[in-house]
Amino acid sequence: MANNFKRVTKSSLSTADVTTDAATNILTATGVNTLIIIGMVTANKTNLSTAVDLYLKSPSGDSTYLLKNAPVPAGSSLEYISASKFVMNTGDILRARANYGTALDITVSYLEQS
């Protein structure tokens, strides 16, 4: 089994509802690979406090919020999943949104197992 550490970044998250296809897709688990999310951080680039939603869309139809309206202070960052991990299986999509346009960037670190 091959293990590869990877990172994905998205700048200026959209304000579209994370339950719709208009939302910002951060990461999609494709093929036969399992993705293990080991860290995520969202940075607020503005001088206004804003909030972030993080959503896991599952092909099984049982999609869930990982965060809902979590505050990210002005000029600061929010780290989550720092002490725990979660697994993304084939077809899972990780989505995020900001409640204030272009305010937030996100970085996700993960382990890809194939």
C-alpha positions as CSV (number, residue, x, y, z in Angstrom):
1,M,0.0,0.0,0.0
2,A,1.4,3.4,-1.1
3,N,1.1,6.3,1.3
4,N,1.5,9.9,0.0
5,F,1.2,13.0,2.1
6,K,-0.5,15.8,0.1
7,R,-1.9,19.3,0.6
8,V,-4.6,21.3,-1.2
9,T,-5.3,25.0,-0.9
10,K,-8.3,27.2,-2.0
11,S,-8.2,30.9,-1.9
12,S,-11.2,33.2,-1.4
13,L,-14.0,30.7,-0.5
14,S,-17.3,31.4,-2.1
15,T,-20.4,32.3,-0.2
16,A,-22.6,29.6,-1.9
17,D,-24.5,27.2,0.3
18,V,-22.3,24.1,0.9
19,T,-25.2,21.8,0.3
20,T,-25.4,22.9,-3.4
21,D,-23.0,22.3,-6.3
22,A,-22.3,26.0,-6.4
23,A,-20.2,25.7,-3.2
24,T,-16.4,25.6,-3.2
25,N,-15.2,22.0,-3.6
26,I,-12.0,21.6,-1.6
27,L,-11.2,17.9,-2.1
28,T,-12.8,14.9,-3.8
29,A,-11.9,11.3,-3.1
30,T,-11.7,9.5,-6.4
31,G,-10.8,6.1,-7.6
32,V,-9.8,3.4,-5.1
33,N,-7.8,5.8,-2.9
34,T,-8.7,6.5,0.7
35,L,-7.9,10.0,2.0
36,I,-7.2,10.6,5.6
37,I,-7.5,14.3,6.5
38,I,-4.8,15.2,9.1
39,G,-5.1,18.9,9.4
40,M,-7.1,21.9,8.2
41,V,-6.7,25.6,8.7
42,T,-8.8,28.6,7.5
43,A,-7.3,32.1,7.4
44,N,-9.3,35.3,7.5
45,K,-7.6,37.8,5.2
46,T,-9.9,40.7,6.2
47,N,-10.3,43.0,9.2
48,L,-13.9,41.7,9.7
49,S,-14.8,38.6,11.6
50,T,-16.4,36.0,9.4
51,A,-17.7,32.4,9.7
52,V,-17.0,29.2,7.9
53,D,-19.0,26.1,7.1
54,L,-17.3,22.8,6.3
55,Y,-19.4,20.1,4.8
56,L,-18.8,16.4,3.8
57,K,-21.0,15.4,0.8
58,S,-21.3,11.7,0.6
59,P,-22.5,9.7,-2.4
60,S,-24.6,7.6,0.0
61,G,-26.8,10.7,0.5
62,D,-26.0,10.9,4.2
63,S,-24.0,14.2,4.0
64,T,-23.0,16.1,7.2
65,Y,-21.7,19.4,8.4
66,L,-18.2,19.2,10.0
67,L,-18.5,22.9,11.0
68,K,-21.5,25.3,10.9
69,N,-21.0,29.0,11.3
70,A,-17.6,28.6,13.0
71,P,-16.2,32.1,13.7
72,V,-12.8,33.1,12.2
73,P,-11.7,36.3,13.9
74,A,-10.4,39.2,11.7
75,G,-6.8,38.7,10.6
76,S,-6.6,35.4,12.3
77,S,-7.0,31.7,11.6
78,L,-9.0,28.7,12.7
79,E,-7.4,25.3,12.9
80,Y,-9.5,22.2,13.1
81,I,-8.8,18.5,13.1
82,S,-5.6,19.2,14.9
83,A,-5.8,16.3,17.3
84,S,-8.1,13.9,15.4
85,K,-8.5,12.7,11.8
86,F,-11.3,11.7,9.5
87,V,-11.5,9.5,6.4
88,M,-12.8,10.3,3.0
89,N,-13.9,7.4,0.9
90,T,-14.5,7.2,-2.9
91,G,-17.0,9.8,-4.0
92,D,-16.9,11.9,-0.9
93,I,-16.5,15.7,-1.5
94,L,-15.3,18.2,1.1
95,R,-16.9,21.6,0.6
96,A,-16.4,25.0,2.4
97,R,-18.0,28.4,2.4
98,A,-17.5,31.8,3.9
99,N,-20.3,34.0,5.1
100,Y,-18.4,37.0,3.7
101,G,-17.1,37.0,0.1
102,T,-13.4,36.3,-0.6
103,A,-12.5,36.6,3.1
104,L,-11.3,33.1,3.8
105,D,-8.6,30.8,2.4
106,I,-8.3,27.2,3.4
107,T,-5.5,24.6,3.5
108,V,-6.1,20.9,3.9
109,S,-3.3,18.4,4.6
110,Y,-4.1,14.7,4.0
111,L,-2.6,11.2,3.6
112,E,-3.6,9.4,0.4
113,Q,-3.5,5.6,0.7
114,S,-3.7,3.6,-2.5
